[in-house]
Amino acid sequence: MIKAITFDLDDTLWDVWPVVERAEQHLHEWLRSHYPRIPQRYSPLELRELCAEIAAARPEIAHDRTRLRKDALQLAARRTGYLDFDVDAAFAVFYIARNAVELFAEVRPTLERLARRYTLASLSNGNADVGLIGLDDVFSFSLNAIEVGAAKPEPLMFELACRRLGAWPGQVVHVGDDPEHDVRGAANAGMRTVWVNRNGREWPGGPEADAEIGSLAELEAVLAVWEANSG
């Protein structure tokens, strides 16, 4: 029997890149007012690329999106001659906008219905805050790579989720958009998997998900079939 469902967040429950780009633009405008030499030297995309530069140099913190973003800002500040830089204020501007997401239309009503029957949790490699987004009422808990110390597809996040859910992996369904992070990671941890493929992508190869859906609205029918077959 299915006891719980875990969900990826970014690109599963909302389209993340327009949100990130808007947040980066808000941050760039704030920097223009407070630390103008930084945006004079770095575009929003170039500031993001500093995150990748730091992740490559320090792979032990590559899972921590908040740390990477803050360290990138501090690096940009040093390179432009700012010795007294308020990284927390700068990051707060980005973070508030990063959590101003627009859920896909079917997400909220589907989660509300599912929460009446199953325990729901979120598992994310990103640093979204379900409280700021307004989904903390449907999720029993949320885990991300920062607090876990490892990103999907590493097994730790899935294992911790099962422990907190008080469920065997076979009693948990993981739902996500990423074939590697979500499907392969959860399958290797022993969970059933649902691939959310909103754009009709081709499966990239390797073992496929247990089910594929184009919208979260299709998830309940998948679960009903599985429940019926388990009986």
VENSUL-V185556 format. One record per backbone hydrogen bond with DSSP energy under -0.5 kcal/mol. CO is the residue of the C=O (numbers start at 0). NH is the residue of the N-H. If there is no record, write none. Layout:
<<CO;NH> <CO;NH>>
This chain:
<<0;2> <2;118> <3;172> <4;120> <5;174> <6;122> <8;11> <8;12> <8;13> <12;103> <13;10> <13;15> <14;18> <15;19> <16;20> <17;21> <18;22> <19;23> <20;24> <21;25> <22;26> <23;27> <24;28> <25;29> <26;30> <27;31> <28;32> <29;33> <30;34> <34;37> <34;38> <35;39> <36;40> <37;40> <37;41> <42;46> <43;47> <44;48> <45;49> <46;50> <47;50> <47;51> <48;52> <49;53> <50;54> <51;55> <52;56> <53;57> <57;60> <58;61> <60;63> <62;64> <63;67> <64;68> <65;69> <66;70> <67;71> <68;72> <69;73> <70;74> <71;75> <72;76> <73;77> <74;78> <75;79> <76;81> <77;80> <80;82> <82;84> <84;86> <85;89> <86;90> <87;91> <88;92> <89;93> <90;94> <91;95> <92;96> <93;97> <94;98> <96;99> <98;100> <100;102> <101;14> <103;106> <103;107> <105;109> <106;110> <107;111> <108;112> <109;113> <110;114> <111;115> <112;115> <113;116> <113;117> <117;119> <118;4> <119;139> <119;140> <120;6> <121;142> <123;144> <127;129> <128;132> <129;133> <129;134> <129;135> <134;137> <134;138> <140;121> <142;123> <143;147> <144;148> <150;153> <153;156> <154;158> <155;159> <156;160> <157;161> <158;162> <159;163> <160;164> <161;165> <161;166> <162;165> <167;170> <168;171> <168;191> <170;2> <170;3> <171;191> <172;5> <173;193> <174;7> <175;195> <176;178> <177;181> <177;182> <178;183> <179;184> <181;185> <182;186> <183;187> <184;188> <185;190> <186;189> <191;173> <192;209> <192;210> <193;175> <193;195> <194;196> <194;212> <195;197> <196;199> <210;194> <212;196> <214;217> <215;218> <217;221> <218;222> <219;223> <220;224> <221;225> <222;226> <223;227> <224;228> <225;229> <226;230>>
